[in-house]
């Protein structure tokens, strides 16, 4: 079972609010203080990549809607393992450019 204290992004679909089934939640990778999950909602069939960042101030979660299936995400990761630097860069990109990223996603 999921940790009951898990951030909501790991337990509920942000798009339709349905609870994720356990098999829809996959751990993709971990690095210091950061964890990346692939979440598939069986209700609306959307997938979300969620990054959980733990720091001394608490836990932050970032969710990204993705077209990537878990298999693709895992394959992608096999090709180019996510390093701590990559995670930091992604974190910074999401932090600093999330508005731009959302705008681009909405334009597609
Ligand atoms: Zn959903």
Backbone and ligand atoms as CSV (ligand in chain L), in Angstrom:
chain,resi,resn,atom,element,x,y,z
A,1,UNK,N,N,0.834,-1.210,0.000
A,1,UNK,CA,C,0.000,0.000,0.000
A,1,UNK,C,C,0.865,1.255,0.000
A,2,UNK,N,N,0.265,2.300,-0.526
A,2,UNK,CA,C,0.975,3.570,-0.492
A,2,UNK,C,C,1.045,4.065,0.949
A,3,UNK,N,N,2.092,4.756,1.223
A,3,UNK,CA,C,2.244,5.429,2.499
A,3,UNK,C,C,1.073,6.408,2.666
A,4,UNK,N,N,0.322,6.286,3.767
A,4,UNK,CA,C,-0.833,7.191,3.933
A,4,UNK,C,C,-0.445,8.667,4.000
A,5,UNK,N,N,0.822,8.937,4.298
A,5,UNK,CA,C,1.249,10.331,4.352
A,5,UNK,C,C,1.752,10.805,2.987
A,6,UNK,N,N,1.622,9.946,1.974
A,6,UNK,CA,C,2.099,10.315,0.641
A,6,UNK,C,C,1.360,11.551,0.145
A,7,UNK,N,N,2.078,12.409,-0.590
A,7,UNK,CA,C,1.417,13.590,-1.143
A,7,UNK,C,C,0.229,13.184,-2.018
A,8,UNK,N,N,-0.740,14.065,-2.081
A,8,UNK,CA,C,-1.977,13.758,-2.801
A,8,UNK,C,C,-1.726,13.414,-4.267
A,9,UNK,N,N,-0.676,13.999,-4.836
A,9,UNK,CA,C,-0.394,13.748,-6.246
A,9,UNK,C,C,-0.120,12.262,-6.505
A,10,UNK,N,N,0.300,11.539,-5.457
A,10,UNK,CA,C,0.600,10.115,-5.618
A,10,UNK,C,C,-0.602,9.227,-5.363
A,11,UNK,N,N,-1.677,9.799,-4.839
A,11,UNK,CA,C,-2.810,8.958,-4.490
A,11,UNK,C,C,-4.055,9.277,-5.304
A,12,UNK,N,N,-4.117,10.499,-5.843
A,12,UNK,CA,C,-5.296,10.895,-6.600
A,12,UNK,C,C,-4.906,11.533,-7.927
A,13,UNK,N,N,-5.642,11.187,-8.962
A,13,UNK,CA,C,-5.426,11.775,-10.278
A,13,UNK,C,C,-5.752,13.267,-10.223
A,14,UNK,N,N,-4.808,14.127,-10.664
A,14,UNK,CA,C,-5.064,15.571,-10.612
A,14,UNK,C,C,-6.097,15.998,-11.665
A,15,UNK,N,N,-6.377,15.135,-12.612
A,15,UNK,CA,C,-7.277,15.514,-13.710
A,15,UNK,C,C,-8.722,15.136,-13.427
A,16,UNK,N,N,-8.952,13.958,-12.831
A,16,UNK,CA,C,-10.341,13.550,-12.588
A,16,UNK,C,C,-10.583,13.237,-11.112
A,17,UNK,N,N,-9.546,13.359,-10.282
A,17,UNK,CA,C,-9.645,13.172,-8.828
A,17,UNK,C,C,-9.899,11.728,-8.397
A,18,UNK,N,N,-9.870,10.788,-9.326
A,18,UNK,CA,C,-10.047,9.386,-8.946
A,18,UNK,C,C,-8.821,8.914,-8.159
A,19,UNK,N,N,-9.033,7.938,-7.287
A,19,UNK,CA,C,-7.895,7.359,-6.573
A,19,UNK,C,C,-7.129,6.450,-7.525
A,20,UNK,N,N,-5.805,6.514,-7.453
A,20,UNK,CA,C,-5.005,5.618,-8.272
A,20,UNK,C,C,-5.102,4.214,-7.713
A,21,UNK,N,N,-5.097,3.262,-8.632
A,21,UNK,CA,C,-4.972,1.889,-8.183
A,21,UNK,C,C,-3.494,1.632,-7.959
A,22,UNK,N,N,-3.211,0.685,-7.088
A,22,UNK,CA,C,-1.824,0.452,-6.704
A,22,UNK,C,C,-0.943,0.104,-7.897
A,23,UNK,N,N,-1.498,-0.669,-8.843
A,23,UNK,CA,C,-0.680,-1.068,-9.994
A,23,UNK,C,C,-0.459,0.082,-10.967
A,24,UNK,N,N,-1.180,1.195,-10.775
A,24,UNK,CA,C,-0.977,2.346,-11.644
A,24,UNK,C,C,0.167,3.229,-11.193
A,25,UNK,N,N,0.725,2.917,-10.044
A,25,UNK,CA,C,1.783,3.749,-9.474
A,25,UNK,C,C,3.120,3.034,-9.590
A,26,UNK,N,N,4.054,3.648,-10.300
A,26,UNK,CA,C,5.377,3.030,-10.446
A,26,UNK,C,C,6.475,3.996,-10.043
A,27,UNK,N,N,7.414,3.464,-9.313
A,27,UNK,CA,C,8.582,4.243,-8.943
A,27,UNK,C,C,9.572,4.191,-10.106
A,28,UNK,N,N,9.936,5.342,-10.629
A,28,UNK,CA,C,10.871,5.373,-11.759
A,28,UNK,C,C,12.302,5.586,-11.319
A,29,UNK,N,N,12.478,6.371,-10.313
A,29,UNK,CA,C,13.846,6.620,-9.903
A,29,UNK,C,C,13.917,7.448,-8.639
A,30,UNK,N,N,15.057,7.345,-7.998
A,30,UNK,CA,C,15.262,8.089,-6.764
A,30,UNK,C,C,16.634,8.708,-6.781
A,31,UNK,N,N,16.723,9.869,-6.212
A,31,UNK,CA,C,18.032,10.431,-5.968
A,31,UNK,C,C,17.901,11.186,-4.659
A,32,UNK,N,N,18.969,11.740,-4.183
A,32,UNK,CA,C,18.925,12.336,-2.852
A,32,UNK,C,C,17.787,13.345,-2.711
A,33,UNK,N,N,16.840,13.032,-1.844
A,33,UNK,CA,C,15.764,13.973,-1.566
A,33,UNK,C,C,14.723,14.095,-2.655
A,34,UNK,N,N,14.870,13.335,-3.743
A,34,UNK,CA,C,13.894,13.443,-4.830
A,34,UNK,C,C,13.487,12.063,-5.313
A,35,UNK,N,N,12.222,11.923,-5.610
A,35,UNK,CA,C,11.708,10.652,-6.107
A,35,UNK,C,C,10.806,10.931,-7.297
A,36,UNK,N,N,10.946,10.110,-8.335
A,36,UNK,CA,C,10.146,10.305,-9.534
A,36,UNK,C,C,9.207,9.116,-9.717
A,37,UNK,N,N,7.922,9.407,-9.911
A,37,UNK,CA,C,6.928,8.360,-10.098
A,37,UNK,C,C,6.210,8.543,-11.420
A,38,UNK,N,N,5.782,7.427,-11.985
A,38,UNK,CA,C,4.873,7.456,-13.123
A,38,UNK,C,C,3.532,6.944,-12.615
A,39,UNK,N,N,2.488,7.731,-12.850
A,39,UNK,CA,C,1.170,7.392,-12.337
A,39,UNK,C,C,0.200,7.270,-13.494
A,40,UNK,N,N,-0.514,6.169,-13.542
A,40,UNK,CA,C,-1.501,5.999,-14.603
A,40,UNK,C,C,-2.887,5.872,-13.988
A,41,UNK,N,N,-3.783,6.720,-14.455
A,41,UNK,CA,C,-5.137,6.723,-13.940
A,41,UNK,C,C,-5.995,5.781,-14.775
A,42,UNK,N,N,-6.587,4.795,-14.127
A,42,UNK,CA,C,-7.404,3.851,-14.890
A,42,UNK,C,C,-8.783,4.434,-15.185
A,43,UNK,N,N,-9.139,5.513,-14.504
A,43,UNK,CA,C,-10.449,6.138,-14.726
A,43,UNK,C,C,-10.436,7.001,-15.989
A,44,UNK,N,N,-9.467,7.926,-16.107
A,44,UNK,CA,C,-9.455,8.810,-17.283
A,44,UNK,C,C,-8.333,8.441,-18.250
A,45,UNK,N,N,-7.509,7.475,-17.892
A,45,UNK,CA,C,-6.437,6.955,-18.744
A,45,UNK,C,C,-5.351,7.978,-19.060
A,46,UNK,N,N,-5.231,8.976,-18.241
A,46,UNK,CA,C,-4.114,9.895,-18.394
A,46,UNK,C,C,-2.973,9.443,-17.498
A,47,UNK,N,N,-1.773,9.799,-17.925
A,47,UNK,CA,C,-0.609,9.476,-17.111
A,47,UNK,C,C,0.042,10.761,-16.625
A,48,UNK,N,N,0.618,10.664,-15.463
A,48,UNK,CA,C,1.261,11.827,-14.852
A,48,UNK,C,C,2.632,11.410,-14.348
A,49,UNK,N,N,3.622,12.254,-14.608
A,49,UNK,CA,C,4.924,12.068,-13.981
A,49,UNK,C,C,4.926,12.961,-12.749
A,50,UNK,N,N,5.252,12.410,-11.618
A,50,UNK,CA,C,5.257,13.201,-10.395
A,50,UNK,C,C,6.634,13.155,-9.760
A,51,UNK,N,N,7.122,14.306,-9.411
A,51,UNK,CA,C,8.403,14.376,-8.733
A,51,UNK,C,C,8.153,14.860,-7.308
A,52,UNK,N,N,8.638,14.090,-6.357
A,52,UNK,CA,C,8.499,14.458,-4.953
A,52,UNK,C,C,9.851,14.954,-4.469
A,53,UNK,N,N,9.879,16.151,-3.961
A,53,UNK,CA,C,11.125,16.745,-3.490
A,53,UNK,C,C,11.032,16.943,-1.990
A,54,UNK,N,N,11.971,16.344,-1.291
A,54,UNK,CA,C,11.993,16.521,0.159
A,54,UNK,C,C,13.140,17.446,0.518
A,55,UNK,N,N,12.840,18.423,1.318
A,55,UNK,CA,C,13.897,19.300,1.810
A,55,UNK,C,C,13.592,19.610,3.270
A,56,UNK,N,N,14.491,20.334,3.927
A,56,UNK,CA,C,14.277,20.579,5.361
A,56,UNK,C,C,12.963,21.305,5.661
A,57,UNK,N,N,12.384,21.933,4.646
A,57,UNK,CA,C,11.154,22.685,4.875
A,57,UNK,C,C,9.912,21.838,4.671
A,58,UNK,N,N,10.105,20.620,4.193
A,58,UNK,CA,C,8.953,19.762,3.990
A,58,UNK,C,C,9.000,19.065,2.651
A,59,UNK,N,N,7.849,18.570,2.227
A,59,UNK,CA,C,7.771,17.821,0.986
A,59,UNK,C,C,7.014,18.638,-0.045
A,60,UNK,N,N,7.616,18.733,-1.224
A,60,UNK,CA,C,6.926,19.406,-2.320
A,60,UNK,C,C,6.693,18.386,-3.410
A,61,UNK,N,N,5.591,18.499,-4.099
A,61,UNK,CA,C,5.364,17.584,-5.203
A,61,UNK,C,C,5.071,18.376,-6.465
A,62,UNK,N,N,5.575,17.853,-7.567
A,62,UNK,CA,C,5.350,18.486,-8.858
A,62,UNK,C,C,4.793,17.424,-9.783
A,63,UNK,N,N,3.672,17.684,-10.391
A,63,UNK,CA,C,3.076,16.720,-11.305
A,63,UNK,C,C,3.095,17.244,-12.720
A,64,UNK,N,N,3.368,16.368,-13.661
A,64,UNK,CA,C,3.391,16.742,-15.079
A,64,UNK,C,C,2.536,15.738,-15.835
A,65,UNK,N,N,1.580,16.210,-16.567
A,65,UNK,CA,C,0.806,15.290,-17.403
A,65,UNK,C,C,1.707,14.844,-18.541
A,66,UNK,N,N,1.678,13.570,-18.842
A,66,UNK,CA,C,2.577,13.052,-19.862
A,66,UNK,C,C,1.846,12.092,-20.791
A,67,UNK,N,N,2.352,11.990,-21.986
A,67,UNK,CA,C,1.847,10.986,-22.926
A,67,UNK,C,C,2.639,9.696,-22.793
A,68,UNK,N,N,3.700,9.772,-22.025
A,68,UNK,CA,C,4.600,8.642,-21.903
A,68,UNK,C,C,3.963,7.520,-21.095
A,69,UNK,N,N,4.000,6.323,-21.619
A,69,UNK,CA,C,3.583,5.176,-20.828
A,69,UNK,C,C,4.737,4.799,-19.902
A,70,UNK,N,N,4.405,4.059,-18.866
A,70,UNK,CA,C,5.451,3.693,-17.901
A,70,UNK,C,C,6.589,2.944,-18.584
A,71,UNK,N,N,6.247,2.062,-19.532
A,71,UNK,CA,C,7.288,1.303,-20.226
A,71,UNK,C,C,8.240,2.247,-20.949
A,72,UNK,N,N,7.667,3.256,-21.610
A,72,UNK,CA,C,8.492,4.227,-22.318
A,72,UNK,C,C,9.367,4.987,-21.341
A,73,UNK,N,N,8.759,5.349,-20.237
A,73,UNK,CA,C,9.495,6.121,-19.249
A,73,UNK,C,C,10.670,5.314,-18.714
A,74,UNK,N,N,10.436,4.021,-18.511
A,74,UNK,CA,C,11.501,3.173,-17.984
A,74,UNK,C,C,12.583,2.981,-19.041
A,75,UNK,N,N,12.167,2.770,-20.289
A,75,UNK,CA,C,13.127,2.605,-21.376
A,75,UNK,C,C,13.967,3.873,-21.534
A,76,UNK,N,N,13.271,4.984,-21.526
A,76,UNK,CA,C,13.914,6.280,-21.639
A,76,UNK,C,C,14.964,6.427,-20.547
A,77,UNK,N,N,14.592,5.980,-19.364
A,77,UNK,CA,C,15.502,6.117,-18.238
A,77,UNK,C,C,16.703,5.173,-18.390
A,78,UNK,N,N,16.454,3.999,-18.970
A,78,UNK,CA,C,17.545,3.054,-19.188
A,78,UNK,C,C,18.595,3.628,-20.125
A,79,UNK,N,N,18.126,4.333,-21.141
A,79,UNK,CA,C,19.043,4.900,-22.113
A,79,UNK,C,C,19.955,5.937,-21.475
A,80,UNK,N,N,19.365,6.717,-20.624
A,80,UNK,CA,C,20.110,7.839,-20.085
A,80,UNK,C,C,19.732,8.006,-18.612
A,81,UNK,N,N,20.423,7.269,-17.764
A,81,UNK,CA,C,20.032,7.284,-16.345
A,81,UNK,C,C,19.944,8.703,-15.798
A,82,UNK,N,N,18.928,8.923,-15.012
A,82,UNK,CA,C,18.734,10.247,-14.426
A,82,UNK,C,C,19.723,10.426,-13.282
A,83,UNK,N,N,20.551,11.410,-13.425
A,83,UNK,CA,C,21.527,11.678,-12.374
A,83,UNK,C,C,20.975,12.720,-11.419
A,84,UNK,N,N,21.659,12.893,-10.326
A,84,UNK,CA,C,21.243,13.916,-9.364
A,84,UNK,C,C,21.242,15.281,-10.035
A,85,UNK,N,N,22.219,15.499,-10.913
A,85,UNK,CA,C,22.281,16.777,-11.625
A,85,UNK,C,C,21.050,16.982,-12.493
A,86,UNK,N,N,20.634,15.909,-13.166
A,86,UNK,CA,C,19.447,16.002,-14.014
A,86,UNK,C,C,18.239,16.373,-13.172
A,87,UNK,N,N,18.146,15.748,-12.010
A,87,UNK,CA,C,17.011,16.022,-11.131
A,87,UNK,C,C,17.021,17.480,-10.680
A,88,UNK,N,N,18.201,17.953,-10.352
A,88,UNK,CA,C,18.310,19.347,-9.928
A,88,UNK,C,C,17.925,20.271,-11.067
A,89,UNK,N,N,18.420,19.939,-12.282
A,89,UNK,CA,C,18.081,20.766,-13.436
A,89,UNK,C,C,16.583,20.756,-13.697
A,90,UNK,N,N,15.984,19.573,-13.584
A,90,UNK,CA,C,14.543,19.470,-13.823
A,90,UNK,C,C,13.792,20.274,-12.774
A,91,UNK,N,N,14.269,20.162,-11.559
A,91,UNK,CA,C,13.647,20.901,-10.473
A,91,UNK,C,C,13.709,22.404,-10.739
A,92,UNK,N,N,14.885,22.859,-11.138
A,92,UNK,CA,C,15.055,24.286,-11.411
A,92,UNK,C,C,14.196,24.710,-12.597
A,93,UNK,N,N,14.154,23.852,-13.605
A,93,UNK,CA,C,13.368,24.171,-14.797
A,93,UNK,C,C,11.889,24.278,-14.422
A,94,UNK,N,N,11.438,23.334,-13.597
A,94,UNK,CA,C,10.027,23.346,-13.200
A,94,UNK,C,C,9.741,24.553,-12.318
A,95,UNK,N,N,10.690,24.846,-11.465
A,95,UNK,CA,C,10.523,25.968,-10.550
A,95,UNK,C,C,10.471,27.289,-11.316
A,96,UNK,N,N,11.438,27.445,-12.234
A,96,UNK,CA,C,11.592,28.725,-12.886
A,96,UNK,C,C,10.776,28.875,-14.150
A,97,UNK,N,N,10.449,27.745,-14.782
A,97,UNK,CA,C,9.814,27.861,-16.096
A,97,UNK,C,C,8.498,27.124,-16.171
A,98,UNK,N,N,7.889,26.848,-15.039
A,98,UNK,CA,C,6.679,26.040,-15.097
A,98,UNK,C,C,5.563,26.757,-15.846
A,99,UNK,N,N,5.544,28.083,-15.757
A,99,UNK,CA,C,4.501,28.821,-16.461
A,99,UNK,C,C,4.655,28.650,-17.974
A,100,UNK,N,N,5.909,28.782,-18.413
A,100,UNK,CA,C,6.209,28.619,-19.834
A,100,UNK,C,C,5.879,27.186,-20.274
A,101,UNK,N,N,6.223,26.228,-19.417
A,101,UNK,CA,C,5.980,24.826,-19.749
A,101,UNK,C,C,4.478,24.554,-19.871
A,102,UNK,N,N,3.704,25.099,-18.956
A,102,UNK,CA,C,2.250,24.918,-18.991
A,102,UNK,C,C,1.678,25.546,-20.257
A,103,UNK,N,N,2.213,26.712,-20.602
A,103,UNK,CA,C,1.725,27.412,-21.783
A,103,UNK,C,C,1.959,26.544,-23.027
A,104,UNK,N,N,3.145,25.956,-23.106
A,104,UNK,CA,C,3.465,25.120,-24.256
A,104,UNK,C,C,2.598,23.871,-24.293
A,105,UNK,N,N,2.389,23.278,-23.121
A,105,UNK,CA,C,1.565,22.063,-23.076
A,105,UNK,C,C,0.144,22.378,-23.519
A,106,UNK,N,N,-0.352,23.547,-23.103
A,106,UNK,CA,C,-1.723,23.913,-23.437
A,106,UNK,C,C,-1.870,24.248,-24.916
A,107,UNK,N,N,-0.766,24.651,-25.533
A,107,UNK,CA,C,-0.817,25.021,-26.943
A,107,UNK,C,C,-0.887,23.813,-27.860
A,108,UNK,N,N,-0.407,22.649,-27.345
A,108,UNK,CA,C,-0.347,21.493,-28.215
A,108,UNK,C,C,-1.729,21.052,-28.686
L,1,ZN,ZN,ZN,-7.870,10.483,-13.918
